[in-house]
Amino acid sequence: MAKKWNKKRSKRRQKKEKQQKVEAVVEQDVVGYGTEAERLVDKLPGIEHVAALLDGEGDVDFAQKLMPLLVDSYELGDEPEFADIYFEPLRTTEVVGEQLAVLGYDFDSFAEIGTVGEQLGVKFECYLGAVPTLLTAEIEGELKKGVLALNRRWQEEGHEQAAKSAAVALALLSDVPPAMWATAGFVHFIVDKSLGRDEDLLADKIEAGEDVPFEGGTLVTGIRGNEALLDGVLAGMPDMSDYYEREQQRAWEQGLQALFSGEVYLGIFGEAELIEVGESMQPLFVKLGKGKNREKTMQEIWGKAGQFVAERFDEERQGMLAERLRAKVKGEEEREAGWLLFYGAVIDVLAKGERQHILTLASNALLGEVNRLAQETLAKGKG
């Protein structure tokens, strides 16, 4: 009983300390969104909902005091701890453009909004929708490191805004969902500078007469569908090239898994071939299903798949796949959502003739397509 009481008392003490920190920040002069911060909080989806996102306890009073400070943290994004953090190049503009469209604007009409207050309101709502889409686990990890480092530095320096950084840390260093990050002003600063980087990235090419549509929803397909333009941009920006290569590698690994699982379907092999492979591997599939020597059985399955694609996936087929993927990238053919960068990685691998990568790609696709056909056949049988 004493332990339970001590736990309750400890929780109350922690909550009181948390409240005191927030109240200390309330007295600070505001920056960034400034006097608009409290009004912008009204655009959040209900303070009770926000309170639940913050600490899981639904402490409305705490949320009402903390949220204006979190919203009004815009200028914290300009601190050196966040200098190297950007959202994904080009996709940032695409996602923001899509969210503006939801609100009835595009980039041009947004720029023509009459008052600053109204423009900030639209921007805030737009970013509330865009940030959860743009925020990856990797970027969230970088943001948490930045918040922690900034708070530590400002506390050591006795910075006049140290209480504000403490409040941001208090809100975001626990396990909160992307919707909570979307309310933070300093994250909006990072969206803004990411949009600026997109403009810089394309400015020279646009001035040179390259046909690159600069509108949300078409920008990504515009540049990624133009290999010569992409190569030129990356050659002129080494840091962007490094970023793009890392993203392509990650997309490649995720894409291979998606091919194997059937989430992504490229239709590389014909039905007759898939039936042939399925029948030849049937004993191995049965053995795998029984859980016998799974590792060895999978090695045998991969070996047979590799042998098959080495014989069948020739240069002609590779060329046909590359053309089809280029059409998907340009939006001329239907594509699975979210796999644009993977298609680009496949096109690169095929263009360079990287044999081992090509066989790995085709083997994953083969097994995924065999499984897909088996599932479809099974479903028809039940019907």
C-alpha positions as CSV (number, residue, x, y, z in Angstrom):
1,M,0.0,0.0,0.0
2,A,2.8,2.3,0.9
3,K,4.4,1.7,-2.5
4,K,1.2,2.6,-4.3
5,W,0.9,5.8,-2.3
6,N,4.5,6.7,-3.0
7,K,3.9,6.1,-6.7
8,K,0.8,8.4,-6.7
9,R,2.6,11.1,-4.7
10,S,5.6,10.8,-7.2
11,K,3.2,11.2,-10.1
12,R,1.6,14.2,-8.6
13,R,5.0,15.8,-7.9
14,Q,6.1,15.1,-11.5
15,K,2.9,16.7,-12.8
16,K,3.3,19.7,-10.6
17,E,6.9,20.2,-11.7
18,K,5.8,19.9,-15.3
19,Q,3.1,22.5,-14.8
20,Q,5.6,24.8,-13.1
21,K,8.0,24.5,-16.1
22,V,5.2,25.4,-18.5
23,E,4.0,28.3,-16.4
24,A,7.5,29.6,-16.4
25,V,7.5,29.6,-20.1
26,V,4.2,31.4,-20.3
27,E,5.9,34.5,-18.9
28,Q,8.5,34.6,-21.8
29,D,8.2,36.9,-24.7
30,V,6.8,35.1,-27.8
31,V,8.7,34.7,-31.1
32,G,7.9,33.2,-34.5
33,Y,4.1,32.9,-34.8
34,G,4.0,35.5,-32.1
35,T,0.6,36.9,-31.1
36,E,-1.0,34.5,-33.6
37,A,0.0,31.4,-31.6
38,E,-3.0,31.3,-29.3
39,R,-5.4,31.9,-32.2
40,L,-3.7,29.1,-34.2
41,V,-4.2,26.7,-31.3
42,D,-7.9,27.0,-32.0
43,K,-7.3,25.3,-35.3
44,L,-6.2,22.2,-33.6
45,P,-8.7,19.2,-33.5
46,G,-10.0,19.8,-30.0
47,I,-8.0,20.5,-27.0
48,E,-9.1,17.3,-25.3
49,H,-7.7,15.3,-28.2
50,V,-4.5,17.3,-28.1
51,A,-4.2,16.7,-24.4
52,A,-4.5,13.0,-24.9
53,L,-1.8,13.1,-27.5
54,L,0.5,15.0,-25.2
55,D,0.7,12.8,-22.1
56,G,-1.9,10.1,-22.5
57,E,-3.7,11.4,-19.4
58,G,-5.9,14.0,-21.1
59,D,-4.7,16.8,-18.9
60,V,-6.6,19.7,-20.6
61,D,-5.2,22.4,-18.3
62,F,-1.6,21.3,-19.1
63,A,-2.3,21.2,-22.8
64,Q,-3.9,24.7,-22.8
65,K,-0.8,26.2,-21.3
66,L,1.7,24.2,-23.3
67,M,0.3,24.3,-26.8
68,P,0.7,28.0,-27.6
69,L,4.3,27.7,-26.6
70,L,4.8,24.6,-28.8
71,V,3.1,26.4,-31.7
72,D,5.2,29.5,-31.1
73,S,8.6,27.7,-31.3
74,Y,9.1,28.6,-35.0
75,E,12.5,30.4,-34.5
76,L,13.9,27.5,-32.6
77,G,14.2,25.8,-36.0
78,D,16.8,28.3,-37.0
79,E,19.2,27.2,-34.3
80,P,22.4,25.2,-35.3
81,E,21.1,22.0,-33.8
82,F,18.5,21.8,-36.6
83,A,20.8,23.2,-39.4
84,D,21.2,19.9,-41.3
85,I,17.7,18.6,-40.9
86,Y,15.4,18.7,-44.0
87,F,12.4,16.9,-45.1
88,E,12.7,14.8,-48.3
89,P,13.7,17.0,-51.3
90,L,11.0,17.5,-53.9
91,R,8.5,15.4,-52.0
92,T,8.1,18.3,-49.5
93,T,6.7,20.5,-52.2
94,E,4.5,17.7,-53.5
95,V,2.9,17.0,-50.1
96,V,2.5,20.7,-49.2
97,G,0.9,21.3,-52.6
98,E,-1.5,18.5,-52.0
99,Q,-2.5,19.8,-48.6
100,L,-2.9,23.4,-50.0
101,A,-5.3,21.9,-52.6
102,V,-7.3,20.3,-49.8
103,L,-7.8,23.8,-48.4
104,G,-8.7,25.2,-51.8
105,Y,-5.4,26.9,-52.6
106,D,-2.3,26.4,-54.7
107,F,1.1,28.0,-54.2
108,D,0.2,31.1,-56.3
109,S,-3.2,31.7,-54.7
110,F,-1.7,31.2,-51.2
111,A,0.9,33.9,-51.9
112,E,-2.0,36.3,-52.8
113,I,-3.9,35.9,-49.5
114,G,-4.7,39.3,-48.2
115,T,-3.7,39.5,-44.6
116,V,-0.7,38.1,-42.8
117,G,-3.0,36.6,-40.1
118,E,-5.1,34.8,-42.7
119,Q,-2.0,33.5,-44.5
120,L,-0.5,32.2,-41.3
121,G,-3.8,30.4,-40.5
122,V,-3.8,28.6,-43.9
123,K,-0.2,27.7,-43.6
124,F,-0.6,26.3,-40.1
125,E,-3.6,24.2,-41.2
126,C,-1.6,23.0,-44.3
127,Y,1.4,22.0,-42.2
128,L,-0.8,20.2,-39.7
129,G,-1.8,17.9,-42.6
130,A,1.6,17.8,-44.4
131,V,4.0,17.0,-41.5
132,P,2.6,13.6,-40.5
133,T,3.1,12.5,-44.1
134,L,6.7,13.9,-44.3
135,L,7.9,12.8,-40.9
136,T,9.9,9.6,-41.1
137,A,11.3,7.7,-38.1
138,E,14.8,8.8,-39.1
139,I,13.8,12.5,-39.2
140,E,11.9,12.2,-35.9
141,G,15.1,10.7,-34.3
142,E,17.1,13.7,-35.7
143,L,14.6,16.2,-34.4
144,K,14.6,14.6,-30.9
145,K,18.4,14.8,-30.8
146,G,18.2,18.5,-31.9
147,V,15.6,19.3,-29.2
148,L,17.6,17.6,-26.5
149,A,20.9,19.3,-27.6
150,L,19.3,22.7,-27.9
151,N,17.6,22.5,-24.5
152,R,20.9,21.4,-22.9
153,R,22.9,24.2,-24.5
154,W,20.3,26.9,-23.6
155,Q,20.1,25.7,-20.0
156,E,23.9,25.8,-19.7
157,E,24.0,29.3,-21.2
158,G,21.1,30.6,-19.1
159,H,19.5,31.6,-22.4
160,E,16.4,33.9,-22.0
161,Q,14.3,31.4,-24.0
162,A,15.6,28.3,-22.1
163,A,12.2,27.7,-20.5
164,K,10.7,27.6,-24.0
165,S,13.1,24.9,-25.2
166,A,12.4,23.0,-22.0
167,A,8.7,23.1,-22.8
168,V,9.3,21.8,-26.3
169,A,11.4,19.0,-24.9
170,L,8.7,18.3,-22.3
171,A,6.1,17.9,-25.1
172,L,8.1,16.0,-27.7
173,L,10.7,13.9,-26.2
174,S,8.2,11.3,-25.0
175,D,6.6,8.9,-27.4
176,V,4.1,11.2,-29.1
177,P,2.4,10.6,-32.5
178,P,3.3,12.5,-35.7
179,A,0.2,14.7,-35.3
180,M,1.9,16.2,-32.2
181,W,5.1,17.0,-34.1
182,A,2.9,18.7,-36.7
183,T,1.8,21.4,-34.2
184,A,5.4,22.5,-33.4
185,G,6.5,25.9,-34.9
186,F,10.1,24.8,-35.2
187,V,9.0,21.9,-37.4
188,H,7.2,24.3,-39.6
189,F,10.4,26.3,-39.9
190,I,12.0,23.1,-41.3
191,V,9.2,22.6,-43.7
192,D,9.7,26.2,-44.9
193,K,13.4,25.8,-45.4
194,S,12.8,22.4,-47.2
195,L,10.5,24.2,-49.6
196,G,13.2,26.8,-50.2
197,R,15.7,24.1,-50.9
198,D,13.3,22.6,-53.5
199,E,13.1,26.0,-55.2
200,D,16.9,26.4,-55.2
201,L,17.3,22.9,-56.5
202,L,15.3,23.5,-59.6
203,A,15.8,27.3,-60.2
204,D,18.8,27.0,-62.5
205,K,17.2,24.3,-64.5
206,I,13.9,26.1,-64.9
207,E,15.7,29.3,-66.0
208,A,17.6,27.2,-68.5
209,G,14.3,26.3,-70.1
210,E,13.9,22.8,-68.7
211,D,10.2,21.8,-68.6
212,V,9.7,21.1,-64.9
213,P,6.3,21.8,-63.6
214,F,6.6,23.5,-60.2
215,E,3.2,22.5,-58.7
216,G,2.3,20.2,-55.8
217,G,1.6,16.7,-57.1
218,T,3.6,17.1,-60.4
219,L,7.0,18.3,-59.2
220,V,8.3,14.9,-58.1
221,T,7.2,13.1,-61.3
222,G,8.5,16.0,-63.3
223,I,12.1,15.7,-62.1
224,R,12.2,12.0,-61.4
225,G,10.7,11.3,-64.8
226,N,13.5,13.3,-66.5
227,E,16.7,11.3,-65.9
228,A,18.9,13.9,-67.7
229,L,17.5,16.7,-65.5
230,L,17.9,14.6,-62.4
231,D,21.5,13.7,-63.2
232,G,22.3,17.4,-63.9
233,V,20.8,18.5,-60.6
234,L,22.6,15.9,-58.5
235,A,25.9,16.6,-60.2
236,G,25.6,20.2,-59.2
237,M,24.7,19.5,-55.6
238,P,27.0,16.9,-53.9
239,D,25.0,17.0,-50.6
240,M,21.8,16.3,-52.5
241,S,23.4,13.5,-54.4
242,D,24.5,11.8,-51.1
243,Y,21.0,12.2,-49.8
244,Y,19.4,10.8,-52.9
245,E,21.7,7.8,-52.9
246,R,20.9,7.0,-49.3
247,E,17.2,7.3,-50.0
248,Q,17.5,5.1,-53.1
249,Q,19.3,2.4,-51.1
250,R,16.6,2.4,-48.5
251,A,13.9,2.4,-51.2
252,W,15.6,-0.5,-52.9
253,E,15.7,-2.6,-49.8
254,Q,12.0,-1.8,-48.9
255,G,11.0,-2.4,-52.5
256,L,12.6,-5.9,-52.6
257,Q,10.6,-6.8,-49.5
258,A,7.5,-5.4,-51.1
259,L,8.1,-7.5,-54.3
260,F,8.5,-10.7,-52.2
261,S,5.4,-10.0,-50.2
262,G,3.3,-9.1,-53.2
263,E,2.7,-5.5,-52.1
264,V,4.4,-4.3,-55.3
265,Y,3.6,-6.2,-58.5
266,L,5.7,-5.6,-61.6
267,G,4.3,-8.4,-63.8
268,I,7.7,-9.6,-65.0
269,F,6.7,-13.2,-65.6
270,G,3.8,-14.8,-67.5
271,E,1.2,-17.1,-66.0
272,A,2.6,-20.2,-67.7
273,E,6.1,-19.5,-66.2
274,L,4.7,-18.9,-62.8
275,I,2.8,-22.2,-62.9
276,E,6.0,-23.9,-64.0
277,V,7.9,-22.5,-61.1
278,G,5.1,-23.2,-58.6
279,E,4.9,-26.8,-59.6
280,S,8.6,-27.3,-59.6
281,M,8.9,-25.8,-56.1
282,Q,5.8,-27.4,-54.6
283,P,7.7,-30.0,-52.6
284,L,9.9,-27.2,-51.1
285,F,6.8,-25.0,-50.3
286,V,5.2,-28.0,-48.5
287,K,8.4,-28.7,-46.6
288,L,8.6,-25.0,-45.6
289,G,5.0,-25.0,-44.4
290,K,5.7,-27.9,-42.1
291,G,8.5,-25.9,-40.5
292,K,11.2,-28.4,-41.3
293,N,14.8,-27.0,-41.8
294,R,13.3,-23.6,-42.7
295,E,16.7,-21.9,-43.3
296,K,18.0,-24.7,-45.6
297,T,14.6,-24.9,-47.4
298,M,14.6,-21.1,-48.0
299,Q,18.1,-21.4,-49.4
300,E,17.0,-24.0,-51.8
301,I,14.0,-21.9,-52.9
302,W,16.2,-18.9,-53.5
303,G,18.6,-21.0,-55.4
304,K,16.0,-22.4,-57.7
305,A,14.5,-18.9,-58.2
306,G,17.9,-17.5,-59.0
307,Q,18.6,-20.2,-61.5
308,F,15.2,-19.6,-63.2
309,V,15.6,-15.9,-63.5
310,A,19.2,-16.2,-64.7
311,E,17.8,-18.2,-67.7
312,R,14.6,-16.2,-68.4
313,F,15.1,-12.6,-67.3
314,D,17.2,-11.6,-70.4
315,E,18.2,-8.2,-71.7
316,E,15.1,-7.8,-73.8
317,R,12.9,-8.3,-70.7
318,Q,15.0,-6.0,-68.7
319,G,14.5,-3.3,-71.3
320,M,10.8,-3.8,-71.4
321,L,10.6,-3.5,-67.6
322,A,12.7,-0.3,-67.6
323,E,10.4,1.3,-70.2
324,R,7.3,0.3,-68.2
325,L,8.8,1.7,-65.0
326,R,9.7,5.0,-66.8
327,A,6.0,5.2,-67.8
328,K,5.0,4.7,-64.2
329,V,7.4,7.3,-63.0
330,K,6.0,9.8,-65.5
331,G,2.4,9.0,-64.5
332,E,1.6,7.5,-67.8
333,E,0.7,4.1,-66.2
334,E,-0.9,3.3,-62.8
335,R,1.6,2.9,-60.0
336,E,1.5,1.6,-56.5
337,A,1.5,4.6,-54.1
338,G,4.7,5.4,-52.4
339,W,7.1,3.4,-54.6
340,L,8.3,6.1,-57.0
341,L,11.8,6.1,-55.6
342,F,12.0,2.3,-55.8
343,Y,11.1,2.4,-59.5
344,G,13.9,4.9,-60.0
345,A,16.4,2.6,-58.2
346,V,15.3,-0.3,-60.4
347,I,15.7,1.8,-63.6
348,D,19.3,2.7,-62.4
349,V,20.2,-0.9,-61.7
350,L,18.9,-2.0,-65.1
351,A,20.7,0.8,-66.9
352,K,24.0,0.0,-65.2
353,G,23.6,-3.7,-65.9
354,E,24.4,-4.6,-62.3
355,R,23.9,-8.4,-62.7
356,Q,23.7,-9.5,-59.1
357,H,21.2,-6.7,-58.2
358,I,19.1,-7.6,-61.3
359,L,19.0,-11.3,-60.3
360,T,18.1,-10.3,-56.8
361,L,15.3,-8.1,-58.1
362,A,13.9,-10.7,-60.4
363,S,14.1,-13.5,-57.8
364,N,12.1,-11.5,-55.3
365,A,9.6,-10.5,-58.0
366,L,9.3,-14.2,-59.2
367,L,8.5,-15.6,-55.7
368,G,6.1,-12.7,-55.0
369,E,4.3,-13.3,-58.3
370,V,4.1,-17.1,-57.8
371,N,2.6,-16.5,-54.4
372,R,0.1,-13.9,-55.8
373,L,-1.0,-16.3,-58.5
374,A,-1.4,-19.1,-55.9
375,Q,-3.6,-16.9,-53.7
376,E,-5.7,-15.8,-56.7
377,T,-6.2,-19.4,-57.8
378,L,-7.2,-20.4,-54.3
379,A,-9.7,-17.5,-54.0
380,K,-11.3,-18.5,-57.4
381,G,-11.5,-22.1,-56.1
382,K,-13.4,-21.0,-53.0
383,G,-15.7,-18.8,-55.1
